[in-house]
Amino acid sequence: MSFWFPWRDHRPPFVYPVATPLRAVVFEPLFRKSVRAAFVDPAAPDAAAQVRRFGPAVLAGRLSTLLELAPRLETPPTHGIVVFTAEGGRCLSEVGRDALWDAYQAPAFEQVITAEGALAAWECEAHDGLHLAPGAVATRCAVEDALCACGKAGRRAIDPRIAPSFNPGTALPSLLVPTRIESEARPIAT
Ligand SMILES: [Zn+2]
């Protein structure tokens, strides 16, 4: 069986926040399909039934999607919630984290993704900042290079408010100003 809009091979794989891959239901159609990662359209009338049939250990989606779906889902995920944040946008707040805990009683792991689903930064099981992908930059927060408690090396953004991004050139506003003012000023023609 084939669909007119099939899963595309160039889509990035869904990245798990824990060492052992677990079955995950992903509410974003950005990721490569696998036996362990199923896409469920959160707008589908039978979305809750699809989740129940797959029996995921992890749910992954945007904060608003996860909170809207929670009352319809009969069984919470056994291991955790992955919350997608847009690169350059606002990071998951403590208020959002508390709301997720109230809804699912499962730990939340933030993942910063691009519009195409590429992973810019992620929260590990140590919950100590966001690990930065190669080429990702974090602004207005400390960046540490010390070994994380999860055992992984590499840069981490500590307590960021703004989600790390791959493209710092467009993340900051810029103002074009003339570099030189003519010494012989001329009146502007009208
Ligand atoms: Zn870590």
Residues whose N, C-alpha, C, O or C-beta is under 5 A from the ligand:
A	BS01	ZN	C124 A126 C148 A149 C150 K152
